[in-house]
């Protein structure tokens, strides 16, 4: 249901973008009442369930299922591979 809500919102704003962002912006669909107060629920390091309510489209919070899955470009992968090789004392000004 959460993914369906985000998909509907994405379609509405894609149509608005196709019209050249005419004013005023479209109304967002109401957030479903069944999803209000829904928590992340991911297992934390202490073994308890995460209580964050700010969820992304995957149903998890930014700490337990954020958007980034790592670098995609060659330059990003190169930079990522070098992390940890240089002592922090030399990196900071």
RAGI-V641684 format. One record per backbone hydrogen bond with DSSP energy under -0.5 kcal/mol. NH is the residue of the N-H (numbers start at 0). CO is the residue of the C=O. E is the energy in kcal/mol with one decimal. If there is no record, write none. Layout:
# RAGI-V641684
NH|CO|E, NH|CO|E
This chain:
# RAGI-V641684
4|0|-2.0, 5|1|-2.2, 6|2|-2.3, 7|3|-2.3, 8|4|-2.2, 9|5|-2.3, 10|6|-2.1, 11|7|-2.1, 12|8|-2.2, 13|9|-1.8, 14|10|-2.1, 15|11|-1.7, 16|12|-2.1, 17|13|-2.1, 18|14|-1.2, 19|16|-1.6, 20|15|-1.8, 21|15|-0.5, 34|31|-1.4, 35|31|-0.6, 35|32|-0.7, 37|34|-1.9, 39|51|-2.0, 40|49|-1.9, 43|47|-2.9, 46|43|-1.4, 49|41|-2.3, 54|52|-1.3, 55|59|-2.6, 58|55|-2.0, 63|60|-0.7, 68|69|-0.5, 76|72|-2.2, 77|73|-2.2, 78|74|-2.4, 79|75|-2.4, 80|76|-2.1, 81|77|-1.0, 81|78|-0.5, 82|78|-0.6, 82|79|-0.9, 84|81|-1.9, 85|81|-0.6, 89|86|-1.1, 90|86|-1.0, 91|87|-1.8
